[in-house]
């Protein structure tokens, strides 16, 4: 038994280091099986909030798409109205030039 004593004294610091490293590994596995109810509830709340946010973003994207389509339609209608007004402007200008020509001819005669 006396032969084991120096061997035990030499290996004791190493055994302490091995125990220090190994104990958290074994306790971590036991703790991983148990979850804190507060943490579980918080995770559930976060998942619910993330789902609601995703749904809200989807609804917002649909509304944004409808708004952009409405703006595009309004721009097309505005361009059509602008083309009509431009045609009216050219017509009125032509009538005004013709009236000016007739008035000038009448004064010169």
TIRO-2110 file (N, C-alpha, C; in Angstrom, 1 decimal):
// TIRO-2110
0.8, -1.2, 0.0, N, 1, A
0.0, 0.0, 0.0, CA, 1, A
0.9, 1.3, 0.0, C, 1, A
2.0, 1.2, 0.6, N, 2, A
2.9, 2.3, 0.6, CA, 2, A
3.4, 2.7, -0.8, C, 2, A
3.4, 1.7, -1.7, N, 3, A
3.9, 2.0, -3.1, CA, 3, A
2.8, 2.9, -3.8, C, 3, A
1.6, 2.8, -3.4, N, 4, A
0.5, 3.5, -4.1, CA, 4, A
0.5, 5.0, -3.6, C, 4, A
1.0, 5.2, -2.4, N, 5, A
0.9, 6.6, -1.9, CA, 5, A
1.6, 7.6, -2.7, C, 5, A
2.9, 7.4, -3.1, N, 6, A
3.5, 8.5, -3.9, CA, 6, A
2.8, 8.6, -5.3, C, 6, A
2.3, 7.5, -5.8, N, 7, A
1.6, 7.6, -7.1, CA, 7, A
0.3, 8.4, -6.9, C, 7, A
-0.4, 8.2, -5.8, N, 8, A
-1.6, 8.9, -5.6, CA, 8, A
-1.3, 10.4, -5.4, C, 8, A
-0.2, 10.7, -4.6, N, 9, A
0.1, 12.1, -4.4, CA, 9, A
0.5, 12.8, -5.7, C, 9, A
1.2, 12.1, -6.7, N, 10, A
1.6, 12.7, -7.9, CA, 10, A
0.4, 12.9, -8.9, C, 10, A
-0.6, 12.0, -8.8, N, 11, A
-1.7, 12.1, -9.7, CA, 11, A
-2.9, 12.9, -9.2, C, 11, A
-2.8, 13.3, -7.9, N, 12, A
-3.9, 14.1, -7.3, CA, 12, A
-4.2, 15.4, -7.9, C, 12, A
-3.2, 16.2, -8.3, N, 13, A
-3.5, 17.5, -9.0, CA, 13, A
-4.1, 17.3, -10.4, C, 13, A
-3.7, 16.2, -11.0, N, 14, A
-4.3, 15.9, -12.3, CA, 14, A
-5.7, 15.5, -12.2, C, 14, A
-6.0, 14.7, -11.1, N, 15, A
-7.4, 14.2, -10.9, CA, 15, A
-8.3, 15.4, -10.6, C, 15, A
-7.8, 16.3, -9.8, N, 16, A
-8.6, 17.5, -9.5, CA, 16, A
-8.9, 18.3, -10.8, C, 16, A
-7.9, 18.4, -11.7, N, 17, A
-8.1, 19.1, -12.9, CA, 17, A
-9.2, 18.4, -13.8, C, 17, A
-9.0, 17.1, -13.9, N, 18, A
-10.0, 16.3, -14.6, CA, 18, A
-11.4, 16.4, -14.1, C, 18, A
-11.5, 16.3, -12.8, N, 19, A
-12.8, 16.5, -12.1, CA, 19, A
-13.4, 17.9, -12.4, C, 19, A
-12.5, 18.9, -12.3, N, 20, A
-13.0, 20.3, -12.6, CA, 20, A
-13.6, 20.4, -14.0, C, 20, A
-12.9, 19.7, -15.0, N, 21, A
-13.4, 19.8, -16.3, CA, 21, A
-14.6, 18.9, -16.6, C, 21, A
-14.6, 17.7, -16.0, N, 22, A
-15.6, 16.7, -16.3, CA, 22, A
-17.0, 17.0, -15.6, C, 22, A
-17.0, 17.6, -14.4, N, 23, A
-18.2, 17.8, -13.6, CA, 23, A
-19.2, 18.7, -14.4, C, 23, A
-18.8, 19.8, -14.9, N, 24, A
-19.7, 20.6, -15.7, CA, 24, A
-20.3, 19.9, -16.9, C, 24, A
-19.6, 19.0, -17.5, N, 25, A
-20.1, 18.3, -18.6, CA, 25, A
-21.2, 17.4, -18.2, C, 25, A
-21.1, 16.7, -17.1, N, 26, A
-22.2, 15.8, -16.6, CA, 26, A
-23.4, 16.6, -16.1, C, 26, A
-23.1, 17.7, -15.4, N, 27, A
-24.2, 18.5, -14.9, CA, 27, A
-25.0, 19.2, -16.0, C, 27, A
-24.2, 19.6, -17.1, N, 28, A
-24.9, 20.3, -18.2, CA, 28, A
-25.9, 19.4, -18.9, C, 28, A
-25.6, 18.1, -19.0, N, 29, A
-26.5, 17.2, -19.6, CA, 29, A
-27.8, 17.0, -18.8, C, 29, A
-27.6, 17.0, -17.5, N, 30, A
-28.8, 16.9, -16.6, CA, 30, A
-29.6, 18.2, -16.7, C, 30, A
-29.0, 19.4, -16.7, N, 31, A
-29.7, 20.6, -16.8, CA, 31, A
-30.3, 20.9, -18.1, C, 31, A
-29.7, 20.3, -19.2, N, 32, A
-30.3, 20.5, -20.5, CA, 32, A
-31.7, 19.8, -20.6, C, 32, A
-31.9, 18.8, -19.9, N, 33, A
-33.2, 18.1, -19.9, CA, 33, A
-34.3, 18.9, -19.2, C, 33, A
-33.9, 19.7, -18.2, N, 34, A
-34.8, 20.5, -17.5, CA, 34, A
-34.8, 21.9, -18.0, C, 34, A
-35.9, 22.5, -18.2, N, 35, A
-36.0, 23.9, -18.7, CA, 35, A
-36.7, 24.7, -17.7, C, 35, A
-36.3, 25.9, -17.5, N, 36, A
-36.9, 26.8, -16.6, CA, 36, A
-38.3, 27.2, -17.2, C, 36, A
-39.4, 27.2, -16.4, N, 37, A
-40.7, 27.5, -17.0, CA, 37, A
-40.7, 29.0, -17.5, C, 37, A
-40.0, 29.9, -16.8, N, 38, A
-39.9, 31.2, -17.3, CA, 38, A
-39.3, 31.4, -18.6, C, 38, A
-38.2, 30.6, -18.8, N, 39, A
-37.5, 30.7, -20.1, CA, 39, A
-38.4, 30.1, -21.2, C, 39, A
-39.0, 29.0, -20.9, N, 40, A
-39.9, 28.4, -21.9, CA, 40, A
-41.1, 29.3, -22.2, C, 40, A
-41.6, 30.0, -21.2, N, 41, A
-42.7, 31.0, -21.5, CA, 41, A
-42.2, 32.1, -22.4, C, 41, A
-41.0, 32.6, -22.1, N, 42, A
-40.4, 33.7, -22.8, CA, 42, A
-40.1, 33.3, -24.3, C, 42, A
-39.6, 32.1, -24.4, N, 43, A
-39.4, 31.6, -25.8, CA, 43, A
-40.7, 31.5, -26.6, C, 43, A
-41.8, 31.0, -25.9, N, 44, A
-43.1, 30.9, -26.6, CA, 44, A
-43.6, 32.3, -26.9, C, 44, A
-43.4, 33.3, -26.0, N, 45, A
-43.8, 34.6, -26.3, CA, 45, A
-43.1, 35.2, -27.5, C, 45, A
-41.8, 35.0, -27.5, N, 46, A
-41.0, 35.5, -28.6, CA, 46, A
-41.4, 34.8, -30.0, C, 46, A
-41.7, 33.5, -29.9, N, 47, A
-42.1, 32.9, -31.1, CA, 47, A
-43.5, 33.4, -31.6, C, 47, A
-44.4, 33.7, -30.7, N, 48, A
-45.7, 34.3, -31.0, CA, 48, A
-45.5, 35.7, -31.6, C, 48, A
-44.6, 36.4, -31.0, N, 49, A
-44.4, 37.8, -31.5, CA, 49, A
-43.7, 37.8, -32.8, C, 49, A
-42.8, 36.8, -33.1, N, 50, A
-42.2, 36.7, -34.4, CA, 50, A
-43.2, 36.3, -35.4, C, 50, A
-44.1, 35.4, -35.1, N, 51, A
-45.2, 35.0, -36.0, CA, 51, A
-46.1, 36.2, -36.4, C, 51, A
-46.5, 36.9, -35.3, N, 52, A
-47.4, 38.1, -35.5, CA, 52, A
-46.7, 39.2, -36.4, C, 52, A
-45.4, 39.4, -36.1, N, 53, A
-44.6, 40.3, -36.9, CA, 53, A
-44.5, 39.9, -38.4, C, 53, A
-44.4, 38.6, -38.6, N, 54, A
-44.3, 38.1, -40.0, CA, 54, A
-45.6, 38.3, -40.7, C, 54, A
-46.7, 38.1, -40.0, N, 55, A
-48.1, 38.3, -40.6, CA, 55, A
-48.3, 39.8, -40.8, C, 55, A
-47.9, 40.6, -39.9, N, 56, A
-48.0, 42.1, -40.1, CA, 56, A
-47.2, 42.5, -41.3, C, 56, A
-46.0, 42.0, -41.4, N, 57, A
-45.2, 42.4, -42.6, CA, 57, A
-45.8, 42.0, -43.9, C, 57, A
-46.4, 40.8, -43.9, N, 58, A
-47.1, 40.3, -45.1, CA, 58, A
-48.3, 41.2, -45.4, C, 58, A
-49.1, 41.6, -44.5, N, 59, A
-50.2, 42.5, -44.7, CA, 59, A
-49.7, 43.8, -45.2, C, 59, A
-48.7, 44.3, -44.6, N, 60, A
-48.1, 45.6, -44.9, CA, 60, A
-47.6, 45.6, -46.4, C, 60, A
-47.0, 44.5, -46.7, N, 61, A
-46.4, 44.3, -48.1, CA, 61, A
-47.6, 44.3, -49.1, C, 61, A
-48.7, 43.6, -48.8, N, 62, A
-49.8, 43.6, -49.7, CA, 62, A
-50.4, 45.0, -49.9, C, 62, A
-50.5, 45.7, -48.8, N, 63, A
-51.1, 47.1, -48.8, CA, 63, A
-50.1, 48.0, -49.6, C, 63, A
-48.9, 47.8, -49.4, N, 64, A
-47.9, 48.6, -50.2, CA, 64, A
-48.0, 48.3, -51.7, C, 64, A
-48.2, 47.1, -52.0, N, 65, A
-48.3, 46.7, -53.4, CA, 65, A
-49.6, 47.3, -54.0, C, 65, A
-50.7, 47.3, -53.2, N, 66, A
-51.9, 47.9, -53.7, CA, 66, A
-51.7, 49.4, -53.9, C, 66, A
-51.0, 50.0, -53.0, N, 67, A
-50.8, 51.5, -53.0, CA, 67, A
-50.0, 51.8, -54.3, C, 67, A
-48.9, 51.0, -54.5, N, 68, A
-48.1, 51.3, -55.7, CA, 68, A
-48.9, 51.1, -57.0, C, 68, A
-49.8, 50.1, -57.0, N, 69, A
-50.6, 49.9, -58.2, CA, 69, A
-51.5, 51.0, -58.4, C, 69, A
-52.1, 51.5, -57.3, N, 70, A
-53.0, 52.7, -57.4, CA, 70, A
-52.2, 53.9, -57.9, C, 70, A
-51.0, 54.1, -57.4, N, 71, A
-50.2, 55.3, -57.9, CA, 71, A
-49.9, 55.1, -59.3, C, 71, A
-49.6, 53.9, -59.8, N, 72, A
-49.3, 53.7, -61.2, CA, 72, A
-50.6, 54.0, -62.1, C, 72, A
-51.7, 53.5, -61.6, N, 73, A
-53.0, 53.8, -62.3, CA, 73, A
-53.2, 55.3, -62.4, C, 73, A
-53.0, 56.0, -61.3, N, 74, A
-53.2, 57.4, -61.2, CA, 74, A
-52.3, 58.1, -62.2, C, 74, A
-51.0, 57.7, -62.2, N, 75, A
-50.1, 58.3, -63.1, CA, 75, A
-50.5, 58.1, -64.6, C, 75, A
-51.0, 56.9, -64.9, N, 76, A
-51.4, 56.6, -66.3, CA, 76, A
-52.6, 57.5, -66.6, C, 76, A
-53.6, 57.6, -65.7, N, 77, A
-54.7, 58.5, -65.9, CA, 77, A
-54.3, 60.0, -66.1, C, 77, A
-53.3, 60.4, -65.3, N, 78, A
-52.8, 61.7, -65.3, CA, 78, A
-52.1, 62.0, -66.7, C, 78, A
-51.4, 61.0, -67.2, N, 79, A
-50.7, 61.2, -68.5, CA, 79, A
-51.8, 61.3, -69.6, C, 79, A
-52.8, 60.5, -69.5, N, 80, A
-53.9, 60.6, -70.5, CA, 80, A
-54.6, 62.0, -70.4, C, 80, A
-54.9, 62.5, -69.2, N, 81, A
-55.5, 63.8, -69.1, CA, 81, A
-54.5, 64.9, -69.6, C, 81, A
-53.2, 64.7, -69.3, N, 82, A
-52.3, 65.7, -69.8, CA, 82, A
-52.2, 65.7, -71.3, C, 82, A
-52.3, 64.6, -71.9, N, 83, A
-52.3, 64.5, -73.4, CA, 83, A
-53.5, 65.2, -74.0, C, 83, A
-54.7, 65.0, -73.3, N, 84, A
-55.9, 65.7, -73.8, CA, 84, A
-55.8, 67.2, -73.6, C, 84, A
-55.2, 67.6, -72.5, N, 85, A
-55.1, 69.1, -72.3, CA, 85, A
-54.0, 69.7, -73.3, C, 85, A
-53.0, 68.9, -73.6, N, 86, A
-52.0, 69.4, -74.6, CA, 86, A
-52.7, 69.6, -75.9, C, 86, A
-53.5, 68.6, -76.3, N, 87, A
-54.2, 68.7, -77.6, CA, 87, A
-55.2, 69.9, -77.6, C, 87, A
-55.9, 70.1, -76.5, N, 88, A
-56.7, 71.3, -76.3, CA, 88, A
-55.9, 72.6, -76.4, C, 88, A
-54.8, 72.6, -75.8, N, 89, A
-53.9, 73.8, -75.9, CA, 89, A
-53.5, 74.1, -77.3, C, 89, A
-53.1, 73.0, -78.0, N, 90, A
-52.7, 73.2, -79.4, CA, 90, A
-53.9, 73.7, -80.3, C, 90, A
-55.0, 73.2, -80.0, N, 91, A
-56.2, 73.6, -80.8, CA, 91, A
-56.6, 75.1, -80.4, C, 91, A
-56.5, 75.5, -79.2, N, 92, A
-56.9, 76.8, -78.8, CA, 92, A
-55.8, 77.8, -79.4, C, 92, A
-54.6, 77.4, -79.4, N, 93, A
-53.5, 78.2, -79.9, CA, 93, A
-53.7, 78.4, -81.4, C, 93, A
-54.1, 77.4, -82.1, N, 94, A
-54.3, 77.5, -83.5, CA, 94, A
-55.4, 78.4, -83.8, C, 94, A
-56.5, 78.3, -83.0, N, 95, A
-57.7, 79.2, -83.2, CA, 95, A
-57.2, 80.6, -82.9, C, 95, A
-56.4, 80.8, -81.9, N, 96, A
-56.0, 82.2, -81.5, CA, 96, A
-55.1, 82.8, -82.6, C, 96, A
-54.2, 82.0, -83.2, N, 97, A
-53.4, 82.5, -84.3, CA, 97, A
-54.2, 82.8, -85.5, C, 97, A
-55.2, 81.9, -85.8, N, 98, A
-56.1, 82.2, -86.9, CA, 98, A
-56.9, 83.5, -86.7, C, 98, A
-57.4, 83.7, -85.4, N, 99, A
-58.1, 84.9, -85.1, CA, 99, A
-57.2, 86.1, -85.3, C, 99, A
-56.0, 86.0, -84.8, N, 100, A
-55.0, 87.1, -85.0, CA, 100, A
-54.8, 87.4, -86.4, C, 100, A
-54.7, 86.4, -87.3, N, 101, A
-54.5, 86.6, -88.7, CA, 101, A
-55.7, 87.3, -89.3, C, 101, A
-56.9, 86.9, -89.0, N, 102, A
-58.1, 87.5, -89.5, CA, 102, A
-58.2, 88.9, -89.0, C, 102, A
-57.9, 89.2, -87.8, N, 103, A
-58.0, 90.6, -87.3, CA, 103, A
-56.9, 91.4, -87.9, C, 103, A
-55.8, 90.9, -88.2, N, 104, A
-54.7, 91.7, -88.8, CA, 104, A
-55.1, 92.0, -90.3, C, 104, A
-55.7, 91.0, -91.0, N, 105, A
-56.1, 91.2, -92.3, CA, 105, A
-57.2, 92.2, -92.4, C, 105, A
-58.2, 92.2, -91.4, N, 106, A
-59.3, 93.1, -91.4, CA, 106, A
-58.8, 94.5, -91.1, C, 106, A
-57.8, 94.7, -90.3, N, 107, A
-57.3, 96.1, -90.0, CA, 107, A
-56.5, 96.6, -91.2, C, 107, A
-55.8, 95.8, -91.9, N, 108, A
-55.0, 96.2, -93.0, CA, 108, A
-55.8, 96.4, -94.3, C, 108, A
-57.0, 96.0, -94.4, N, 109, A
-57.8, 96.1, -95.5, CA, 109, A
-58.5, 97.4, -95.6, C, 109, A
END
